[in-house]
Amino acid sequence: MRAVKQSEKSFHNNNSNLSSSEYCYKRENALFLVKFSLLTSYIMPEKKKIKIGLLLQIVFAIALGIGCGYIFPEWLGRIFMTFNGLFSQFLGFLVPLIIVGFVTPAIADIGRKAGKVLVVTAAIAYGATIFAGFLSYFTSATTFPHLINPNPIDSGLKNAADLLPYFTVEIPPLMGVMTGLVISFMLGVGIAYLEGNTLRKCANEFRDIVAKVIKSIIIPLLPLYIFGIFLNMTVSGQVGDILATFFKVILVIFAMHIFILVLQYCVAALVVRRNPFKLLVTMLPAYFTALGTQSSAATIPVTLRQAIKMGVSEDIAGFVIPICATIHMSGSTLKIVSCAVALMIMNGLPYDFPMFVGFICMLGVTIIAAPGIPGGSIMASLGLLASMLGFTEKDQALMIALYIAMDSFGTACNVTGDGFIALIVDKLFGKRNRHEASDDAAILGK
């Protein structure tokens, strides 16, 4: 009724100069249109857009790719192979830029917050990340040879020779992966040391640009890319072995991420002398929130609240939890290393511990400050997979699909593990003398 009265008042103000008959005629028509639009909006309200998560999109793309692989004609399959070729070239071009865009501002921000609390927090977070990587390697190297039969992906290309792209476009990257890492360290440390705002602002804006490209281009097109990969594998007759491998790898990784959480809280319990399982149960709300958000950054409020409920002081929790959301990546490292070992075994590629030592140590640095979007860590690690482990484009596509299938669990492991770090840091800095307290208060922003 209020909308009708407002419309009638507006009509009167705009048409008061008309004759009485013309005024009544136009008034009735205008009121009819207003009432009709209100009735229509009531009967048929605007439909809300239904958003489908990336995981469901990937699952649907895999299923659709397998189904279409049996029925698509050659000319249609080649169209998708053409898209895959262009997409993989653009992704390869973007990888060094991802490293520079994310690592540079992360190092600059961490370097600016120099202090004992930060050094201890970063050391524990990086140590936990590296330990998770080594645990994943030894578990995978021991378990997967008995579960996975070597069956190189490229061995089926002879049967899929018809599925070739119509054309290809070379997009060479601006720099190599290691060059990107060195530049990131140099710029990050330099920005932190100079304490200037110009380069810092440029680094932050470049990070935002790269994150926008990933969120607006890479992630939306990723299901179509995965569709093309599984379409080609179905034609080559390898899809059955790939899916069986996926299932085995997911089960092993799920068991490992539960074990690493229990182990982390057992270590924290030894330091704070409390029941580890009660501590872990307290952090479960953060765990389940991360399962839904798939983002460590988006789960910070819940993680912070649960850390305080465990007895961590508000000052320490308010500093450690946001920092660990970007530098503590136990779950992500565990998944990436395990998936890499599985695919190397499946492809019959040689691997050994020294090779993975360097990979794990570099991975712990490369994936820090990965964007708060699903799949950010695996996107940042593609360069290392190619340069240090020799992964091909098809291997990287399978890594993306396998990683995103478990992205929620990796994020949940990262987030829940932040609580164990907060407990240890709070224990170490809980009792301080007057000078240490004033220094730490300055670091914590009090």
N, C-alpha and C positions, 0 to 999 in steps of 0.2 A: 504494500500500500504506500509506503514511503517513496518508493521509486516512481509510482504512478503520480503521486502528488508533486514530486519534484519535476517530472516531465511536463505536467500540466502547467506549472508555474513558469517554467522556461519557455514553453510554447506561447503563453500569454504575453510574456515580455517581448518576444521576437515578432509577434503577429498582431499587436494591438491596433495597428493602423488599418486592418482589413475591414470590409463591410461585415455586418452581422451574419448574413447567410453564408458568405465565404469563410468567415471565421469558424462558424459551427461545423461546416463540412470538413475543413482541414483538421479541426480539433478532434472530431470523432475518429478520423482516419489515423491520426497520430496516437491517440489513446489505444486504439485497437492494435496497432503495431507494438506498442510497449507491452500491453497485456499478453499478446501472443508470444513475444520473446521471453517474457517471464515464465509463462506456462511451459514453453518448450524447454527452457533451462531447468525447470523443476522436474518435468517428466523424463527428459534425456540429459542428465548432468554430464558435464565434460569428463571424458574418460581419463583416468590417470595412466601415465605411461608405465608399463611394466618393464623393469630393468632386470635383465638376466645376467648373473654373475659370470665372470670370465671362466671359472671352472666349468660351469654348465655349457658355456659356448664351446670350450675345447672338447668336452665329452661329445657334444652334438656334432662337432666338426669331424671328430674321429669316426663316429658311427656313420655319418653321412658319407665320408670319404671311402669307407670300406664298402658300403652299399653301392655307391656310384661306380666304384672300380669294376664291378661286375657287369654294368649295363651301359656305361658311357661309350659312345663311339670315339674313334681315334682323334678326329678333328676337335672334339670338345675337350678331351683330356689334354691335348696340346695347348689349349688356351690357358688352362690352369697352370701348366708347366711354365708357360711364358710369364705369367704373373709371379710364380715362385722364383723364377730367375731374377726378375727385376727387384722383388722384395728382398731377396737374400743379398743382392748387390748393395742396396740401400742400407740394409742392416749392417753389413760389413763396413760400409763407410761411416756409419754412426757410432760404432763401438769405441774407437779411440776418443771421440768427442764425449761419449758418456763418461769415460774415465776422467777426462780433464774436467768436465762439467761438475761431477759429483765429488771427486776426491779433493780438488783444489780448495773449494770453500770449506769443506769439512776440516781439513788440516789447518786452514787459516783460523777457523773459529776455535778449534781445540787449542792451538798455540797461543791464542790470546788469553786463555783462561789458565795461565800457568799457576801451579801450586801443588802442594802435597796431596790434597784430596783428589785432584784431577789425575795426577800421575799414578796414584794407587788404583783409582777406578779404571783408568785406561789399561794399566798393566793386567789387572784381574780380568777385564773384559776380553782383551786380546789373548791372554793365556787360555781362558775358557774356550774361546773360538778356535784357537789352534789345537787344543786338546780334543775338542769335538771332531775336528777334521782328521786327526791321527786315529782316534777311536773308530771313526767311520771307515777309514782306509783299511785298518787291520781286520775289522769285522767283515767288511765287504770282500777283501782279498782272501779271507779264510772261508767265507760262506758261499759266495757266488759261483766259484768254479764247480761246486757240486750241484748248483741249481740251474745254471745257464749253459746252454750248449753253444759253442762258437758257431756263428752263422753270419758272416760278413754281410752288411747291408748292400754293398755294391755288387755282391756276387749275383744278385738277381737282376741286374740291369740289362743283361743280355736278353732276358725275356721281355723287358720293358723298353727296348730300343725304339719302338714306335712313339713313345711318349716323350718327344723332344720338343723344346720350346720353338715357336715360330721364329723368334729372334732373341738376341741377348744384347744388353747394354752394360759395358764395363763402367763401374763407378769406383775407382781406386780410392782408398782412404787417404786422408791428408798425412797421416803418420802411422807408424807401427804402434803396437800395444805397449811395448816397453818404453818407447819414446814418450807416449802419452803419460805413462806413470812417472817417468823422470821429470817431465815438465810440470805435472801436477804437484809433485813434492817440492820442486824448486819454487813454483809460484806460491804454493800454500805457505811454506816456511817464510818466504820473502814477505808476503803480505802480513803474516803474523809479526814478523820482526820490525817492519817499517811502521806498523800501526797507522797506515794511511787509509783513507776511505775510498779513493778513486778506484784502485785495482780491486778492492774488496767488493765494491758495488758492481763492477764489471763481472767479477767471478760469480756473484750471486745471481745477477741477471742472466748470465750465460747458463748457469745451472737451471734456472727457471725455463729458459728456452728449450734446453735439452729435455727436461721433464715434460714440457708441453708437447714436444714432438713424440715422445714415447706414449704419452697418455692419449693424444689425439690421432696419431697415425699408426704407430707400431701395434699398440694393444688392440684397437678396433680391427685391424687387418690380420692380426695373428691367427684367429680361427680359420680364416680363408687359406692362410699359408699352411697350417696344420692339415686342413682338408686336402690340399694338393699333395702333401707328403704321403698321407695314408692312401690317397687315390693311387699314387704311383706304386706304393708298396703292395697294394692289393693286386694290381696288374702283374707285378713281378712275383707274386705268390709268397711273400714273406710276412704278411700281416699277422698270421696266426702265431708265429714264433715271437714277433715283437710284442703282441699283447700278453702272451704268457710270461715273457720277461718282465713286462711292466708290473704285472700282478705280484710276482715274486719279490721284485725290488721294493714295491710299496709296503709289503708286509714286513720285510726286514728293517726298512727305515722307520716304520711306525714303532717297532719294538725298540730300536736304538734310541729314538727320541724320548720314549718313556724312561729308559734306563739312564740317559744322561741327566734328565731332570731329577730323578731320585738320587743320583750320585752327587749332583751339585748341592742339593739340600742336605745331604749327609755331611758334606764338607762344611757347609755353613753351620750345621748343628754342632759339629765338633768345635767350631770357633765360639759360637754363642751359648753352647751347652743347653740346647733345647731339643725337643722332639722333632726330627726332620719331617715326619709325615704330617704333623699338625701344622707346621710351617707351610708345607706344600699344599695342604687343603685350604689354607687361608688364601693362597694365590690362585685358586681355581677360578674365581670370577674373572680374573685377568686372562687366564688361559682360554676360557670359553668366549670371552669378548673378542679376543684375537682371532679365534676360529671364524667369527663372523665378519670382522672388519678386514682381515688379511693385511693389516697395517700396524706396525709397532707404534708409529707416531699417533695414529688415531686411538690407540688403546692406552696412551699415557695417563689420562685421568683415572682410569680404573686401576692400572698398575700402581700408581702413586697412592691411591686410597688403601689398597690392600697391603702395600709395603708398610704404611703407617700402622695398619692394624696388626702387623707382625711385631710391632714394637720399635721399628726404625724411627728415629727422630725426624721431625718434619723438615728440618734444615737439610739433613743428609739425604733424605728421600727426594726432596725437591731439587737437589742437584744431581744425584746419581741416576735417577730414573730417566729423565730426559736425555742425559748423555748416553746412557746405555741403549736407548732406543735407536741410536745411530751407529754405535761402535761395537755392541755385543751381538754377534751373529752366529751363535752356536748351532741353532737349528738350521739356518740357511747353509752354513758350511757343511754340516753333516749330510744334508740332502745332496748338495752339489757333488761332493766327493764320492758319495756312494753311487749316485747315478753315473758319474764319469767312469768309475771302475766297472760297473755293470756293462756299459756300452763298449768299453774297451775289450772286455772279455767276450762279449757277443760278437764283436768284429774281429776277434783274433789278433788284436793289437798288442805289442809288447808293453809292459809296464813294470815298474819296480818302485821300491820305497824312496830312493833318492829323487826320482822324478817327481813324486808326489810331495816330498818335503818342500821343495821350492814352490810348487803349485799351491799348497795349503797356506804357506806363509804369505805369498803374494795375494791369495784370495782373501785372507783376513783383512788386508788393507784395501783391496779394490772395491769390495762391496760395502764399505762403510758409507753411511749417508746415502744409501740407495733410496730412490724416491718412494714416497708413501703410497705406492700403487702396486697392485698384484704383479708379481714377476719382476720387480725392480732388481733384485739381487742377481737373478739369472741373466738378465740383460747386461748388467755390468760385468759379468764374468765370462761372457762369450769370447772376448779377446784372449783371455788366458787359456781357455779351452782350446782355441785354435793354435795359438803360438807355442804353448808349452806342452800340450798333450796331442796335438796334431788332429784335432777334430775337423771333419769336413762339414759342409753346409747341412747335409742330411743328418749328421750326428748332432749338430747344434739344434736342429729342429726337433729331434727326438728328445734332447735334453730339455728344451723349453716345455714340450708337452708333458714329459714325466715330472718336471719340477712343479709346474703349475697344478698338476693333479694332486700334489701334496702341499701346496703353498700355504694353506691355512695351518697345517700342523707345524711347519717350520717357523712361521711367525709366532704361533703360540709358544713354541719352545724358546724362541728368543725372548719374548715378553716375560714369560714365567721365570726364566733364568735371571732376568734383571733383579728380581727380588733377592736372590741368593747373594748377588754382588752387593746390593744395598745393605744386607745384614752384616757382611764382613766389613765393609767400609765404616758402618756405624759403630761396630765393635772396636775397630782400630782407632777411630777418632772420637769415641764417646767420652773418654777421660783425657782432658788436655790441660796443660798449665795455662797461665794467663796470657803469655805471649803467643803460644800456639793457637789459643782460642781466638785472639784478635786477628791473627793472620788468616785463619780458616773462615772467620766471619766475613772478612773482606772478599775471599774467594767465592763464598756462597752468596754474596750479594746482600748481606745484612747491613 
